[in-house]
Amino acid sequence: MRIALLPGHAQEREGSSMCCGHFKGYGEWCLATWYIPLLAKGLRELGYDVVRTQRTDAGGTTPSYSAKAANAVGADLALEFHFNSASPAANGTEVMYWHASATGKVFAWQLAQRVAGLLGTQLHGDGALAVPTPDNRGTEAFRKSRMPFFMVEVCFAGSNETDCQLFTQALLSGEWERRMPGIIDRCIREVYTNN
């Protein structure tokens, strides 16, 4: 299976910035481009064909270019990594999936549960957020992708200090690097390969 790993947003528009701690001020794109190579290495060790790509590889910075980038590398599954920002009270982990995919919903829910377990966060809502949403966040990435495409909203590190601290701890301790490839592998095996 070929997996495309993408950072959320783009260097020109990094998205939300970490609200506290060691990585305060670091944007979604910046952090993801740092940890995605670590996740790619772990997934390759588990036998996956992993391609790192991003929106600007396809010529733009909006979500439709995420789909174009993942399509261009022939991915069977695409994961784009983000973290949320809203009111300070909002918290938790969620994974966005295309609304018409029952299998995608199961994968999103399982991945959200396991990421929340890794970080010690709560689930935001039930953890699986169908797209399109009322505000159409990222709709074009899902609409135009030729494979199951997911946006992993790791937590509300852009606005909630507790979430930010938990995410920071996972990054600095190496837990994110060590455990995330296995989490992704387990979700793929249980939902897409039944092994």
C-alpha positions as CSV (number, residue, x, y, z in Angstrom):
1,M,0.0,0.0,0.0
2,R,1.3,3.5,-0.9
3,I,0.6,6.1,1.8
4,A,0.9,9.8,1.1
5,L,1.8,11.9,4.1
6,L,1.1,15.6,3.8
7,P,1.6,18.6,6.2
8,G,-1.4,20.8,6.7
9,H,-1.5,24.1,4.8
10,A,1.7,25.4,3.2
11,Q,4.9,27.3,4.0
12,E,3.3,30.5,2.8
13,R,0.2,29.9,4.9
14,E,1.2,27.7,7.9
15,G,-2.2,27.5,9.5
16,S,-2.5,27.7,13.3
17,S,0.4,28.3,15.6
18,M,1.2,26.4,18.8
19,C,-0.2,28.5,21.6
20,C,2.3,27.6,24.4
21,G,5.5,25.9,25.4
22,H,8.6,24.8,23.6
23,F,7.0,25.1,20.1
24,K,5.0,28.3,20.8
25,G,4.6,30.1,17.5
26,Y,5.4,27.1,15.3
27,G,2.7,26.6,12.6
28,E,1.0,23.5,11.5
29,W,3.0,23.2,8.3
30,C,6.3,23.8,10.1
31,L,5.8,21.1,12.7
32,A,4.4,18.6,10.3
33,T,7.3,18.9,7.9
34,W,9.6,18.1,10.9
35,Y,7.7,15.1,12.2
36,I,6.4,13.6,8.9
37,P,9.8,12.2,7.9
38,L,9.9,10.4,11.2
39,L,6.5,8.9,10.7
40,A,7.5,8.0,7.1
41,K,10.5,6.1,8.4
42,G,8.5,4.2,10.9
43,L,5.8,3.2,8.3
44,R,8.5,2.1,5.8
45,E,9.9,-0.2,8.5
46,L,6.4,-1.7,8.8
47,G,6.4,-2.4,5.0
48,Y,4.5,0.5,3.6
49,D,5.5,2.5,0.5
50,V,5.4,6.0,1.8
51,V,5.6,9.2,-0.2
52,R,5.9,12.6,1.4
53,T,4.2,15.3,-0.6
54,Q,2.5,18.7,0.0
55,R,0.1,21.2,-1.6
56,T,2.8,23.2,-3.2
57,D,4.2,20.2,-5.0
58,A,0.9,20.4,-7.0
59,G,1.2,24.1,-7.5
60,G,-0.9,25.8,-4.9
61,T,-1.8,26.2,-1.2
62,T,-5.5,25.4,-0.9
63,P,-7.0,22.0,0.0
64,S,-7.7,21.1,-3.6
65,Y,-3.9,21.0,-4.1
66,S,-3.7,18.4,-1.3
67,A,-5.8,16.1,-3.5
68,K,-3.7,16.9,-6.6
69,A,-0.5,16.1,-4.7
70,A,-1.8,12.8,-3.4
71,N,-3.3,11.8,-6.7
72,A,0.0,12.6,-8.5
73,V,2.0,10.2,-6.4
74,G,-0.5,7.4,-6.9
75,A,-1.4,7.0,-3.2
76,D,-3.8,4.4,-2.0
77,L,-4.4,6.4,1.3
78,A,-3.6,10.0,2.2
79,L,-3.1,11.5,5.6
80,E,-2.8,15.3,6.0
81,F,-1.7,16.5,9.5
82,H,-3.1,19.6,11.2
83,F,-3.9,20.9,14.6
84,N,-7.0,22.9,15.5
85,S,-7.4,26.4,16.8
86,A,-10.7,27.8,18.2
87,S,-11.9,29.2,21.5
88,P,-9.6,28.2,24.4
89,A,-12.4,25.9,25.7
90,A,-12.4,23.8,22.6
91,N,-10.2,20.7,22.8
92,G,-9.6,17.2,21.6
93,T,-8.7,15.1,18.6
94,E,-10.7,14.5,15.5
95,V,-10.2,13.0,12.1
96,M,-12.0,14.4,9.1
97,Y,-13.3,12.0,6.3
98,W,-15.5,12.1,3.2
99,H,-19.1,12.0,4.3
100,A,-20.2,9.3,1.8
101,S,-17.6,6.7,2.9
102,A,-18.8,4.4,5.6
103,T,-15.4,2.7,5.7
104,G,-13.7,6.1,5.9
105,K,-15.9,6.9,8.9
106,V,-14.7,3.8,10.7
107,F,-11.1,4.5,9.9
108,A,-11.4,8.1,11.0
109,W,-13.0,7.1,14.3
110,Q,-10.5,4.5,15.1
111,L,-7.5,6.7,14.2
112,A,-9.0,9.6,16.3
113,Q,-9.4,7.2,19.3
114,R,-5.9,6.0,19.1
115,V,-4.3,9.4,18.6
116,A,-6.3,10.7,21.6
117,G,-5.0,7.7,23.6
118,L,-1.4,8.4,22.6
119,L,-1.7,12.1,23.6
120,G,-4.0,11.8,26.5
121,T,-6.5,14.2,24.8
122,Q,-10.3,13.8,24.6
123,L,-12.2,13.2,21.4
124,H,-13.6,16.3,19.8
125,G,-17.2,15.4,19.3
126,D,-17.2,11.7,18.5
127,G,-13.8,11.9,16.9
128,A,-14.9,11.4,13.3
129,L,-16.0,14.5,11.4
130,A,-17.8,14.1,8.1
131,V,-16.8,16.4,5.3
132,P,-18.4,18.5,3.9
133,T,-19.0,20.3,7.2
134,P,-21.2,23.4,7.5
135,D,-18.2,25.7,6.9
136,N,-16.8,23.4,4.2
137,R,-13.4,23.0,5.8
138,G,-11.1,21.3,3.3
139,T,-14.0,19.9,1.2
140,E,-12.1,20.1,-2.1
141,A,-9.3,17.8,-0.8
142,F,-11.8,15.1,-0.2
143,R,-13.9,15.7,-3.2
144,K,-11.0,15.6,-5.7
145,S,-8.9,12.8,-4.2
146,R,-8.9,9.4,-5.8
147,M,-8.1,7.6,-2.6
148,P,-9.4,7.6,1.0
149,F,-8.2,11.0,2.2
150,F,-8.1,12.1,5.9
151,M,-7.2,15.2,7.7
152,V,-5.9,14.4,11.1
153,E,-6.7,17.2,13.5
154,V,-4.3,16.0,16.2
155,C,-5.7,18.4,18.9
156,F,-6.4,22.0,19.6
157,A,-2.8,23.0,20.1
158,G,-3.4,26.4,18.5
159,S,-5.8,27.5,21.2
160,N,-6.0,25.1,24.2
161,E,-3.0,25.1,26.5
162,T,-3.6,21.6,27.8
163,D,-3.8,20.1,24.3
164,C,-0.8,22.1,23.3
165,Q,1.2,20.8,26.3
166,L,0.2,17.2,25.6
167,F,1.1,17.4,21.9
168,T,4.4,19.1,22.8
169,Q,5.2,16.4,25.4
170,A,4.5,13.6,22.8
171,L,6.8,15.3,20.2
172,L,9.7,16.0,22.6
173,S,9.6,12.6,24.3
174,G,9.6,10.8,21.0
175,E,6.3,9.0,21.8
176,W,4.7,10.5,18.6
177,E,7.6,9.2,16.5
178,R,7.6,5.8,18.2
179,R,3.9,5.1,18.4
180,M,2.2,6.8,15.5
181,P,3.4,4.5,12.7
182,G,2.0,1.5,14.6
183,I,-1.3,3.3,15.3
184,I,-1.7,4.1,11.6
185,D,-0.7,0.5,10.7
186,R,-3.2,-1.0,13.1
187,C,-6.1,1.2,11.7
188,I,-5.2,0.3,8.1
189,R,-5.0,-3.5,8.9
190,E,-8.3,-3.5,10.8
191,V,-10.3,-1.3,8.3
192,Y,-8.7,-1.7,4.9
193,T,-6.9,-5.0,4.8
194,N,-8.6,-7.1,7.6
195,N,-5.3,-8.6,8.6
